[in-house]
Amino acid sequence: MNQGLTHAGVERRSHGSGAVALCVVALLGTFAVAVVAPYQSPWPFVVAAALHGCALVWLVRTVRSGRREEVAPRAIDFVWGALPLVVGAVALALLLLIAQESGIRGSALPRVLSGEPLGADYPYLIALVTVVAVMATAVVRLVSLVHGLPSAKAASQRAEAAAGAATEAVVGALAVPAEPRTTVAVTSSDDSFWRRLMSPGAWVLFGICVVLSIPGLWIVAADYDGSLGLLGYPLFFMAAPVTAWACLESLWRRDRELGVLFPAVGRSIVVAVVTALPIGILDTIFVQLPPFVDRVRSFQRPDEVYEGHSWFPLEGQSVLESVGFDLTIGGMAIAGVVGLFTAVFVVLPVTAFRDPDQFIREQGLSRAPEHRARNAAVVRVLALGLPLAFVVPALLVNSNSDDPRRWIGILLAVVGVLAGYYVWRNQRVDVAGRSASGAPMGVLNPEDRASLRRGEEGSD
């Protein structure tokens, strides 16, 4: 029996790694051909379509074989399932960049529809469809893996019932540990506000970022033409890495009363203000010092319209009025967004998969043995679906009708709606606990409404 389970697990892992390897080869091959190909060459898109097509076939086989397996998926299966989605997103960005450099982005589809396509138009569109199909298949595989948690429990339950050697409580342990595996509490209400807010290591990181903010501004002062690009923003907003780290620490610095998720989201706001304000004030004072002002003025961008600087005010404008606001208020905003993304995209999913009991407890869901496996699957779907609330609007707002990002956004919106329905329909709320504490019930599904009615009738 153990050999069969091991074989099934190895087979799934090898299939997943093969699909990831093909996606990586497709990405690198597309980039390599694009570097040497001439202007508007179709070959980068041909290579991308062919290699991603092979990856798509492999992924489809993986999804089909995974549905036939009855062994519960493991953490490594989710890693291999998510990697094609990540690599596919990078490949999609690369295709859009190559199309932009070739002058066909946004105009390929209209030319094809009008019957006057260029040589690279068809390969470009086929490559886009193939990459999007790979990403969609990866999403389907992740959903099937999550769904496989309760389904694997049911399959194991049938096997154990036939053998007459286990109870339903033991079967439920296949989806979540028999004993709640909760991170040890590090902080509590007995600690000071500052200790609960950030660890000693985070405070050290804050001090390092304060020190580095001065040479960072000195470097940016020489970047008159904006050649640093996105690399210049971390030098401006040094509070962002501190906030991200403080939110990430919630994974191993559980608070006894507040838990993991609420402190992670709360730190994205409080730590951003606490760290960005002193850094912003210090930097605002520094940029007004004569040596810094002289350095900015010595690096001016010659332009036909005006002489200016990509990062700092034009000649004659007040540095305090223009830069001070950006370094303080803007620093808080950037740090807060980075912290919130860390909480939503990292802390929530990791907690849901590593310690679902903690997630279940904080969400007010039932921890009864017969409901733990079901709620574990629910919180995992919730953790994967919640980031779509940020991803979908970003894709829809920053795209037009013929942009593939628009269609990806629509696809992910549908996935988000289905995930939300799955969470609502399958969750089991701790009705008794919420009633006792006075917490709002929310929109209960039929099973929870029936439990609430039974509780009210019992109390009468």
Order of alpha helices (4+ residues) and beta strands (2+ residues): alpha-alpha-alpha-alpha-alpha-alpha-beta-alpha-alpha-alpha-alpha-beta-alpha-alpha-alpha-alpha-alpha-alpha-alpha-alpha-alpha-alpha
